[in-house]
Amino acid sequence: MSAGLDRTLAALADPHRRRIVELLREQPRRAGELSRALRLNPSALSRHLRTLKAGGLIEEAHPAFDARVRVYSLKSGAMAELKDWLAVTEQLWSNQLGAFKAHLERQA
């Protein structure tokens, strides 16, 4: 596995971070909205957001009307490597299970 894929999987290992991704899948959100939705204090949310940013999954923007406001969104193509890895892994398992099934049918 590549380092990028390792970071992605590590970032998604926590249920709070997976919930953040689910919320951002619907639409970009401000940090305060995420904090309320997850019932996390700002410092805990900040740690989760830093991990997701380091994993390359989300990005933040500052609207022109207020530089203090942070709006988070999913990063385009961020899960491409994960999706490719899962497709290869699924094909491997499918091949293995197909071969096992054929073996069992020959034995019967």
Short mmCIF file of the C-alpha atoms (twelve columns), coordinates in Angstrom:
data_MODEL
# 
_entry.id   MODEL 
# 
loop_
_atom_site.group_PDB 
_atom_site.id 
_atom_site.type_symbol 
_atom_site.label_atom_id 
_atom_site.label_alt_id 
_atom_site.label_comp_id 
_atom_site.label_asym_id 
_atom_site.label_seq_id 
_atom_site.Cartn_x 
_atom_site.Cartn_y 
_atom_site.Cartn_z 
_atom_site.pdbx_PDB_model_num 
ATOM 1   C CA . MET A 1   0.000   0.000   0.000  1 
ATOM 2   C CA . SER A 2   1.106   3.540   -0.636 1 
ATOM 3   C CA . ALA A 3   1.581   6.175   2.035  1 
ATOM 4   C CA . GLY A 4   -1.382  8.140   0.635  1 
ATOM 5   C CA . LEU A 5   -3.691  5.158   0.952  1 
ATOM 6   C CA . ASP A 6   -2.422  4.518   4.479  1 
ATOM 7   C CA . ARG A 7   -3.228  8.135   5.438  1 
ATOM 8   C CA . THR A 8   -6.705  7.860   3.898  1 
ATOM 9   C CA . LEU A 9   -7.493  4.645   5.757  1 
ATOM 10  C CA . ALA A 10  -6.106  6.041   9.018  1 
ATOM 11  C CA . ALA A 11  -8.223  9.187   8.612  1 
ATOM 12  C CA . LEU A 12  -11.351 7.090   8.046  1 
ATOM 13  C CA . ALA A 13  -10.663 4.767   10.983 1 
ATOM 14  C CA . ASP A 14  -12.532 6.958   13.463 1 
ATOM 15  C CA . PRO A 15  -16.363 7.006   13.458 1 
ATOM 16  C CA . HIS A 16  -16.484 10.782  14.045 1 
ATOM 17  C CA . ARG A 17  -14.333 11.385  10.981 1 
ATOM 18  C CA . ARG A 18  -16.476 9.042   8.877  1 
ATOM 19  C CA . ARG A 19  -19.539 11.011  10.026 1 
ATOM 20  C CA . ILE A 20  -17.836 14.270  9.025  1 
ATOM 21  C CA . VAL A 21  -17.257 12.814  5.547  1 
ATOM 22  C CA . GLU A 22  -20.928 11.777  5.380  1 
ATOM 23  C CA . LEU A 23  -22.060 15.282  6.332  1 
ATOM 24  C CA . LEU A 24  -19.715 16.912  3.833  1 
ATOM 25  C CA . ARG A 25  -20.932 14.531  1.133  1 
ATOM 26  C CA . GLU A 26  -24.286 16.325  1.400  1 
ATOM 27  C CA . GLN A 27  -22.836 19.848  1.209  1 
ATOM 28  C CA . PRO A 28  -19.924 21.994  2.413  1 
ATOM 29  C CA . ARG A 29  -20.321 23.014  6.048  1 
ATOM 30  C CA . ARG A 30  -18.904 25.466  8.541  1 
ATOM 31  C CA . ALA A 31  -16.920 24.148  11.474 1 
ATOM 32  C CA . GLY A 32  -19.668 25.209  13.887 1 
ATOM 33  C CA . GLU A 33  -22.274 23.212  11.967 1 
ATOM 34  C CA . LEU A 34  -20.072 20.124  12.104 1 
ATOM 35  C CA . SER A 35  -19.415 20.638  15.807 1 
ATOM 36  C CA . ARG A 36  -23.135 20.819  16.581 1 
ATOM 37  C CA . ALA A 37  -24.036 17.874  14.341 1 
ATOM 38  C CA . LEU A 38  -21.411 15.643  15.965 1 
ATOM 39  C CA . ARG A 39  -21.823 17.079  19.461 1 
ATOM 40  C CA . LEU A 40  -18.082 17.658  19.702 1 
ATOM 41  C CA . ASN A 41  -16.365 20.564  21.365 1 
ATOM 42  C CA . PRO A 42  -14.375 22.811  18.998 1 
ATOM 43  C CA . SER A 43  -10.965 21.453  20.003 1 
ATOM 44  C CA . ALA A 44  -12.014 17.821  19.444 1 
ATOM 45  C CA . LEU A 45  -13.544 18.732  16.082 1 
ATOM 46  C CA . SER A 46  -10.379 20.609  15.134 1 
ATOM 47  C CA . ARG A 47  -8.261  17.495  15.750 1 
ATOM 48  C CA . HIS A 48  -10.569 15.409  13.540 1 
ATOM 49  C CA . LEU A 49  -10.552 18.034  10.782 1 
ATOM 50  C CA . ARG A 50  -6.740  18.232  10.865 1 
ATOM 51  C CA . THR A 51  -6.544  14.453  10.470 1 
ATOM 52  C CA . LEU A 52  -8.969  14.489  7.532  1 
ATOM 53  C CA . LYS A 53  -7.011  17.332  5.889  1 
ATOM 54  C CA . ALA A 54  -3.710  15.480  6.414  1 
ATOM 55  C CA . GLY A 55  -5.332  12.411  4.860  1 
ATOM 56  C CA . GLY A 56  -6.166  14.506  1.800  1 
ATOM 57  C CA . LEU A 57  -9.911  13.977  2.182  1 
ATOM 58  C CA . ILE A 58  -11.175 17.486  2.898  1 
ATOM 59  C CA . GLU A 59  -10.242 21.068  2.197  1 
ATOM 60  C CA . GLU A 60  -11.139 24.332  3.839  1 
ATOM 61  C CA . ALA A 61  -12.053 27.685  2.393  1 
ATOM 62  C CA . HIS A 62  -12.515 31.106  3.893  1 
ATOM 63  C CA . PRO A 63  -15.476 33.040  2.486  1 
ATOM 64  C CA . ALA A 64  -14.765 36.583  1.328  1 
ATOM 65  C CA . PHE A 65  -17.238 38.049  3.818  1 
ATOM 66  C CA . ASP A 66  -15.345 36.788  6.906  1 
ATOM 67  C CA . ALA A 67  -11.838 35.307  6.942  1 
ATOM 68  C CA . ARG A 68  -12.463 33.862  10.421 1 
ATOM 69  C CA . VAL A 69  -15.139 31.507  9.073  1 
ATOM 70  C CA . ARG A 70  -13.949 28.158  7.786  1 
ATOM 71  C CA . VAL A 71  -16.046 26.149  5.375  1 
ATOM 72  C CA . TYR A 72  -15.070 22.516  4.861  1 
ATOM 73  C CA . SER A 73  -15.807 20.385  1.827  1 
ATOM 74  C CA . LEU A 74  -14.743 17.054  0.404  1 
ATOM 75  C CA . LYS A 75  -11.678 17.228  -1.771 1 
ATOM 76  C CA . SER A 76  -12.381 16.209  -5.350 1 
ATOM 77  C CA . GLY A 77  -10.870 12.840  -6.232 1 
ATOM 78  C CA . ALA A 78  -9.621  12.295  -2.693 1 
ATOM 79  C CA . MET A 79  -10.765 8.688   -2.568 1 
ATOM 80  C CA . ALA A 80  -9.653  7.654   -6.047 1 
ATOM 81  C CA . GLU A 81  -6.691  5.658   -4.756 1 
ATOM 82  C CA . LEU A 82  -8.873  3.977   -2.114 1 
ATOM 83  C CA . LYS A 83  -11.511 3.111   -4.721 1 
ATOM 84  C CA . ASP A 84  -8.848  1.627   -7.020 1 
ATOM 85  C CA . TRP A 85  -7.402  -0.441  -4.178 1 
ATOM 86  C CA . LEU A 86  -10.858 -1.689  -3.191 1 
ATOM 87  C CA . ALA A 87  -11.657 -2.663  -6.791 1 
ATOM 88  C CA . VAL A 88  -8.451  -4.706  -7.076 1 
ATOM 89  C CA . THR A 89  -9.053  -6.305  -3.664 1 
ATOM 90  C CA . GLU A 90  -12.658 -7.135  -4.548 1 
ATOM 91  C CA . GLN A 91  -11.523 -8.758  -7.818 1 
ATOM 92  C CA . LEU A 92  -8.926  -10.809 -5.937 1 
ATOM 93  C CA . TRP A 93  -11.535 -12.063 -3.468 1 
ATOM 94  C CA . SER A 94  -14.006 -12.764 -6.238 1 
ATOM 95  C CA . ASN A 95  -11.404 -14.831 -8.096 1 
ATOM 96  C CA . GLN A 96  -10.418 -16.702 -4.944 1 
ATOM 97  C CA . LEU A 97  -14.004 -17.473 -3.986 1 
ATOM 98  C CA . GLY A 98  -14.810 -18.538 -7.553 1 
ATOM 99  C CA . ALA A 99  -11.860 -20.926 -7.553 1 
ATOM 100 C CA . PHE A 100 -12.878 -22.290 -4.160 1 
ATOM 101 C CA . LYS A 101 -16.449 -22.841 -5.350 1 
ATOM 102 C CA . ALA A 102 -15.196 -24.647 -8.467 1 
ATOM 103 C CA . HIS A 103 -12.958 -26.834 -6.288 1 
ATOM 104 C CA . LEU A 104 -15.860 -27.755 -4.014 1 
ATOM 105 C CA . GLU A 105 -18.087 -28.560 -6.985 1 
ATOM 106 C CA . ARG A 106 -15.403 -30.855 -8.443 1 
ATOM 107 C CA . GLN A 107 -15.153 -32.629 -5.087 1 
ATOM 108 C CA . ALA A 108 -18.923 -33.283 -4.917 1 
# 
